[in-house]
Every structure is written in structure tokens, then in C-alpha cells.
């Protein structure tokens, strides 16, 4: 099988580190870099395969979004109790004065 040469440029320190790692692995630099690249490609392909169904759902939702009807008027107002619950939750997160500091903490 014919081989193809690929030229890369890198800092001298990077080249030395790669050479040292290749030597420790018992490989020449070319074999070491091919092994590293092949491993990275396999990992990337495995991740892409794992998330292919999710990516397809996202793409379908994005394609459908421009055609979706907006029903802003159909959203009911919060009841007083719901509003108080939201305020209490925000107080827990940001503090009662909304400075971001909870009670007992410095602002």
C-alpha cells in the first residue's frame, strides 16, 4: 500500500515531548502520531455515534421551529401563590435583597 507523507509544524518543545513519548512507547514518531490520531478519530466517531439520535432530534426541532405557532397570549398569569413561591426560590438563590449574597454571607 502506498503511503502519503503529511508535514506538520510545531514548537520545538512539543516535538521533543512527542519524540520522548514515542520512544517510551517503543514507536518511531510517525507511528506514534498515527496511533494517537487514529485513537482520537475512533473516540470521536464513537461519541458521534452515541449522540446521533439526539443530534437528529435537535436538527428536526430546529427545522420545525420556524413553522411553530407562538401562543404567548395563551400563557396564563401566575397566581399570587405561584408568584410568592417564585420569589421565595429567588430569595434562596440570590438572598432576600437580591445582591447575590445569602444571609450570613458577605455581599
FENKA-V262364 format. One record per residue. N is the residue number from 1. RES is the residue in three letters. SS is DSSP state (2 for helix, 1 for strand, 0 for the rest). PHI is phi in radians with two decimals (999 if undefined). Layout:
BEGIN
n: (N/N)
res: (RES/RES)
ss: (SS/SS)
phi: (PHI/PHI)
END
This chain:
BEGIN
n: (1/2/3/4/5/6/7/8/9/10/11/12/13/14/15/16/17/18/19/20/21/22/23/24/25/26/27/28/29/30/31/32/33/34/35/36/37/38/39/40/41/42/43/44/45/46/47/48/49/50/51/52/53/54/55/56/57/58/59/60/61/62/63/64/65/66/67/68/69/70/71/72/73/74/75/76/77/78/79/80/81/82/83/84/85/86/87/88/89/90/91/92/93/94/95/96/97/98/99/100/101/102/103/104/105/106/107)
res: (UNK/UNK/UNK/UNK/UNK/UNK/UNK/UNK/UNK/UNK/UNK/UNK/UNK/UNK/UNK/UNK/UNK/UNK/UNK/UNK/UNK/UNK/UNK/UNK/UNK/UNK/UNK/UNK/UNK/UNK/UNK/UNK/UNK/UNK/UNK/UNK/UNK/UNK/UNK/UNK/UNK/UNK/UNK/UNK/UNK/UNK/UNK/UNK/UNK/UNK/UNK/UNK/UNK/UNK/UNK/UNK/UNK/UNK/UNK/UNK/UNK/UNK/UNK/UNK/UNK/UNK/UNK/UNK/UNK/UNK/UNK/UNK/UNK/UNK/UNK/UNK/UNK/UNK/UNK/UNK/UNK/UNK/UNK/UNK/UNK/UNK/UNK/UNK/UNK/UNK/UNK/UNK/UNK/UNK/UNK/UNK/UNK/UNK/UNK/UNK/UNK/UNK/UNK/UNK/UNK/UNK/UNK)
ss: (0/0/0/0/0/0/0/0/0/0/0/2/2/2/2/2/2/2/2/2/2/2/2/2/2/0/0/0/2/2/2/2/2/2/2/2/2/2/2/2/2/2/2/2/2/2/2/2/2/2/0/2/2/2/2/2/2/2/2/2/2/2/2/2/2/0/0/0/0/0/0/2/2/2/0/0/0/0/0/2/2/2/2/2/2/2/2/2/2/2/2/2/2/2/0/0/0/0/0/0/0/0/0/0/0/0/0)
phi: (999/-1.27/-1.78/-2.01/-1.61/-2.12/-1.79/-2.21/-2.07/-2.69/-1.16/-0.99/-1.13/-1.11/-1.05/-1.16/-1.09/-1.08/-1.03/-1.12/-1.14/-1.08/-1.07/-1.09/-1.45/1.33/-2.14/-1.40/-1.05/-1.05/-1.10/-1.09/-1.17/-1.10/-1.06/-1.10/-1.16/-1.11/-1.11/-1.11/-1.10/-1.11/-1.11/-1.10/-1.12/-1.15/-1.13/-1.06/-1.15/-1.09/-1.79/-1.01/-1.14/-1.15/-1.05/-1.15/-1.10/-1.10/-1.07/-1.14/-1.13/-1.15/-1.20/-1.43/-0.95/-1.07/-1.62/-1.22/-1.49/-1.66/-2.09/-0.97/-1.17/-1.45/-1.41/-1.29/-1.22/-1.24/-1.30/-1.05/-1.12/-1.08/-1.07/-1.12/-1.14/-1.12/-1.04/-1.11/-1.14/-1.12/-1.06/-1.13/-1.39/-1.83/1.60/-1.07/-1.59/1.09/-1.45/1.73/-1.74/-1.45/-1.02/1.56/-1.92/-1.32/-1.33)
END
